[in-house]
């Protein structure tokens, strides 16, 4: 009875069986902060941490700008360099804080396309 099956028919049967098993073990991920208890608390915590991080970036930027200006006016190269570095790092930190959700979402959606 099985001798009448061609090798093409057997390979098709084998791939169909493998495809059906593959569909049984597929998992999906749909992120939802409201799906578990405390999801809103976690969202509020992230928003609060983002606010604090932006406030600290602003403080670093103001202090760095002041150090840069004082170092420049007093001809202190080291203080000028440290102030300029603080301004740039604070600006980069604010950029990353603002772009953080977009960066995470970009990589999440890129991973879903794999």
C-alpha positions in Angstrom: 0.0 0.0 0.0 2.8 2.5 0.9 4.9 1.3 -2.0 2.5 3.2 -4.4 3.4 6.5 -2.9 6.0 8.5 -4.8 8.9 10.2 -3.0 7.3 13.6 -3.9 4.0 12.6 -2.2 5.9 11.5 0.9 7.9 14.7 1.1 4.7 16.7 0.7 3.0 14.7 3.5 6.0 15.1 5.7 6.2 18.9 5.2 2.4 19.2 5.7 2.7 17.4 9.0 5.7 19.5 10.0 3.8 22.7 9.1 0.8 21.7 11.2 3.1 21.0 14.2 4.8 24.3 13.7 1.4 26.1 13.9 0.6 24.4 17.1 3.7 25.7 18.8 3.5 29.3 17.5 3.4 31.9 20.2 2.4 35.5 20.0 3.3 38.6 22.0 1.1 41.6 22.3 2.5 43.9 24.9 -0.2 45.5 27.1 0.5 47.2 30.4 -3.1 46.9 31.4 -3.2 43.1 31.1 -1.7 42.5 34.6 -2.5 44.0 37.9 -0.2 47.0 38.5 0.2 47.8 34.9 -0.9 51.4 35.4 1.4 51.7 38.4 4.3 50.5 36.2 3.4 53.1 33.5 3.2 55.8 36.1 6.6 54.7 37.5 8.1 54.9 34.0 6.6 58.3 33.4 7.9 59.6 36.7 11.4 58.2 36.1 11.4 59.8 32.7 10.5 63.1 34.3 13.2 62.9 36.9 15.7 61.9 34.3 14.8 64.9 32.2 15.0 67.2 35.2 18.5 65.8 36.0 19.6 66.3 32.4 18.5 69.9 32.6 20.4 70.4 35.9 23.5 68.9 34.3 23.1 71.1 31.2 22.8 74.3 33.3 25.8 73.4 35.5 27.8 72.3 32.5 27.0 75.6 30.7 28.0 77.6 33.8 31.3 75.7 34.1 32.0 76.1 30.4 31.3 79.9 30.6 33.4 80.4 33.7 36.3 78.3 32.4 36.2 80.2 29.1 36.3 83.6 30.8 39.0 82.6 33.2 41.2 80.9 30.5 40.9 77.6 32.4 41.0 74.9 29.6 40.2 72.0 31.9 37.1 73.7 33.3 36.0 74.6 29.8 36.5 71.1 28.6 34.5 69.6 31.5 31.7 72.1 31.1 31.4 71.4 27.4 31.4 67.7 28.0 28.7 68.1 30.6 26.6 70.1 28.2 27.0 67.5 25.4 26.3 64.5 27.6 23.3 66.2 29.2 21.9 67.0 25.7 22.5 63.4 24.6 20.8 62.1 27.7 17.7 64.2 27.0 17.7 63.0 23.4 17.9 59.4 24.4 15.2 59.8 27.1 12.9 61.4 24.5 13.7 58.9 21.8 13.7 55.9 24.2 10.2 54.7 23.5 10.6 55.1 19.7 13.9 53.2 19.8 12.5 50.3 21.9 9.4 50.2 19.6 11.6 50.2 16.5 13.6 47.2 17.6 10.4 45.4 18.9 8.7 45.8 15.5 11.9 44.9 13.7 12.1 41.7 15.8 8.5 40.9 14.9 9.4 41.0 11.2 12.0 38.2 11.6 
